[in-house]
Amino acid sequence: MSEYSQRYEGFVRLIEERLTVTMDRLAAEISPYAKPLADAMRYSLLSGGKRLRPVLLLASHASVHEDVQAALPFAAGIEMIHTYSLIHDDLPCMDDDALRRGRPTNHMVFGEAVALLAGDALLNLAFEVMSASVHPHAPKALKAIASHSGSLGMIAGQTADMALSHQRPDRDKARYIHHHKTADLMTAAALGGLILAGATQRVLDAGERYGRHLGVAFQIVDDLLDLRGEVKTLGKETHKDQALGKITWPALVGEAQSEADADAEISLAMQAAAEVEGPGGFLGELARRTLKRVQ
């Protein structure tokens, strides 16, 4: 196993432990009347996955300050935000997906009402967990995460993704969706970790560029995987974007140009990563591997 893989898996272990402890505590405290809510939250939150966003937060923190213990509540929080967004994204009123990470989606198991509430609860729990931190930079990190995941960030991007479906596509619309629906939460993760580590403004600016370029590339690759991927590997249905009339980069410029554009975005992400951690670091390698992901 490479040094990069060992480090990634080390971050994932820390994240999984924190998420499990948090959900065990909730299960012990919640009323039996609300047990279906706790079960639905656990079902999606502890379903595995790459844990990319919390890994980004911990790795960004570690690029400045190696001890990431103080950043763990924020890593857990950002994964809760991501998970709630997936639960809602899968609902019949949104993308109406039946599979997520190789398992039935939350609403297929618990029903639409409980799935909706589980997403709401995870969003609230994220900020409960993060706001309990006494870290001196916690308020600034909270603000960065909230602003990038809310009505000017991820939720705005998801709204545009829905509102612009079946409309004439153009690059401005696609860029807006990519920057907000996907890149904003990755930017939030990078900024959150760097802020908690006490990074300088120069490094914060580089971290913001890193998250933005990485997120755009990630979404372009995601669009390509929807066209080329296999359900068994991806763990979700494919060829959904065209059926839903979504604005995607391949639909605008073709698959070959999409590959080239994703490569260009990753090059920019790696340049920004070098400003954060120096050349050849973990964040740069994470960006490079985004081009080769199959799920």
N, C-alpha and C positions, 0 to 999 in steps of 0.2 A: 504494500500500500504506500502511495506517495505521501510526502510530507503534507501536501495540500489536502489530500483526502483524510489523513489523520486529524488535521486541524479542523476540517469541516465537521467530521464526525464528533470531535470533541465538543464543538459548539452545539451540535444537535443534541448530544447527551445532556448538556446543561439545560437546554431549552425544554426537552421532554420531561426532565425531572421537575422543573419549575411548573410546567403546565399540569403535570399529574398531581403534584402536591396541592396546587390551587383548586383543581376540580375535586379532589378528595375532601378538602376542607369545605367546599361548597356543598357537596353531597351530605356531609355530616351536619351541616347547619340548616339546610333548606327544609321546609315543611313537607311532610308526606303528601300533602295535597298538591304540591308543586313538583313532585318527583319527576313527572314526564318532562318538565323543563330542564332539570339537571341532566337527565338521561340524554336528551336531544343535544344539549350543549357539549357534553362529553363525547357523544357519537361523532360529531364533526371535528371538534378541536383535537381529539386524540386519535385521529384516523391516519396519522403519518403524514406523508408529503415531504417535500424537500426542505421545508422550514427556511426558505431562502431569505425572507425579509428579516426574521430575527437573527439569522446568521449574519446578514449584512450589518445589522445594528451592532452585534458583538464584535465582528471583525473590524468595523470602523472604529469602535472604541479602543480595541486592542492595538490598532495602528498608532495610537497616541499614548495609551495607558494600558498595559498588559492585563492587569487585574480587572476582570469584567463582572465581578460579583455585583457591584452596585448597579450595573446596567441590566441585570437579569429581569427585574420587574418590567422594564420597558421592552425588552425582547419578547417577553410573554405577552405584554399588552399589544404589541404590533401584530403578533400572530393571531390574537383574538380578533383584532380589527379585520385582518385579512380573512379569517374564517367566517366571521359574520357576513362579510361581503359575498363570499362564495355561496353561503346558504341562501341569501336573498337573490343572488344572481341565478340560481338554479330553479327558483320558484316558477310556477306556470305563468304568472303575470310578467315574468322577465324572459329568461331564455328557455324555460321549461325543459330542463335536463333531468334525465333519469339516473345518470351515473356520475360519480365524482370520486376520484382516486380508486377506481375499480369497485366501488360499492354503491348501492342505491343511495340517491341523494336524500338529504334530511327529510324533505317533505314526503318522499315516497315511503319512509319508515314511520314518521311521527305525525304526518298530516300537515297541511299547509299552515294551519293556525299555530300549532306548536313550533313548527320550523321558523315561522316569522318571529315569534316571541323568543325563540332560542337565539336568533341573530340579534335581536334587540338587546337581549340580556348579555350576550358576549361583548357587544359594543360598550355597554355600561360597565361591565366587569373590567374591561381593559383599562378604563380610566379610573376605576376604583383602585386597581392594583398599582397603576403608575403613580397616582396622586398620593398613595400611602408612603412613597419614598421621601426620605428626609435629605436626599442629596441636594447640595446647594444649587446645582444647575437643573434640578428637576422641573421647575416652572418653565424655563426656557425650552427644555426638551419637550415638555407636554404641549406647549404652544406650537412648536414646529410639527409635531405629529398630528395634532388636531387640525391645524390649518391645511395640511397636505391630504388629510383623509376626509375632510368635510365638504361643505357646499362650494368651496372654491377649488377643491382638489378632486380626490377619487370619486366622490358622489356626483360631482359635476360631470366628470368624464363618463360615468355610467349613465347618467341622464342623457347626455349627448349621444351615446352609443344607441340608446333606445329611441330617442326622438328623431334621429337622423336615419334610422333604418328605412330602407326602400326609397330613399331620396337619391338624387343624382350625386354620386361621390365626387369629391375633389380633395386635393392634398391638404388644404387648410383644415377641412373637417376631420380628415384622418389624423393629422398631426395633433389637433386638439384632443381627440379621443385618446390617442396613444400617450400623450403627455400627462393627461389627468387620470384616466381610468387605470393605467398601469404604472407609469413612471413616477407619479406623485408619491405612492406609498413606498416605493423603493428609495426615493429621495428622502422621505421622512425617516426611514430606517437609517440611512447613512448619516443624515444630519443629527438624528437623535443620539446615536452612539458617539459622534464627534463632540457634540455639545456637552454630553455628560463627562467626556474625557478632558474637557477644558481646552479644546483645539482653538488655534488662532483663527481670526476671520479669513485669512488667506486659505487655510486648510478647509474651513467650512465652505467657502466658495467653490473650492475644488471638489469637495464632497457632494455639493449640490449638483454640479455638472456631471459628476460620476453617476449619481442616481438617475438623473434625467436621461443620459445617453444609454445607460444599461437598460433602463425601463423601456425605452423606445425599441431597442434591439430585441429585447425579450418579447415584446408584443408582435413585432414583425415575424420572429421565429415561430411564435404561437400561431399566427395566421397561416404560416406555411405548414405547420404540423396539422392544422385542421384540414388542410387539403391532402397531405401526404401520409399522415400518421395512421397508426392502427389502434383500434379501441383497446385491445389487450395491453398494449404498451402505454398508451396515454392514460388509461383509466377513466376515459370519458368519451362521449360520442364525438364522431368526426363529421365533417361536411355540414356543420351546423350554420356557419356564418352565411353561406350563400342562401340557404333555405330561409334564414331570418332576415335576409336583405341587409346584412351588416356591411359597413364601410371598412374594408380591409386594404392593406398595402398591396398585396398581390393582385387584388381586383383592379387597382389603379395602375400599377406599373408592370405587372407580370411577375412570375416567380424568379426568373433570373435576376432582374433588377432588384427585387426584394432582397435576395441573397447579398447582392453587392451593397445595398443600403444598410442592411443589418451589420455587415462587416465594417462599413464606415463608422457606424455608431459605436461599435465595440472598440474600434481604434481610438475614438475620442474618449470613450470611457476609460480605456487603459492609460491614456495620457493624463487624464484627471487623477486616476488612481496613483500614478507615479508621483504626483504632487502631494498626495495624502501620505503615502507610505514609503516612497522611494520606488525605484524600478524593480520589477520581478517579485512583487509582493503578492499576498493572498488575494486582495481585492482585484488586482489586475488579472490574476489567473482565473478567478471566478468569472470575470467578464469574458475572458477568452473562451472558457468552456460553455458559455451561453450559446455560442454559435453551433455547438455540436450536440446540444441537448436533444433528447428524443421523447421527453415527457415533461 
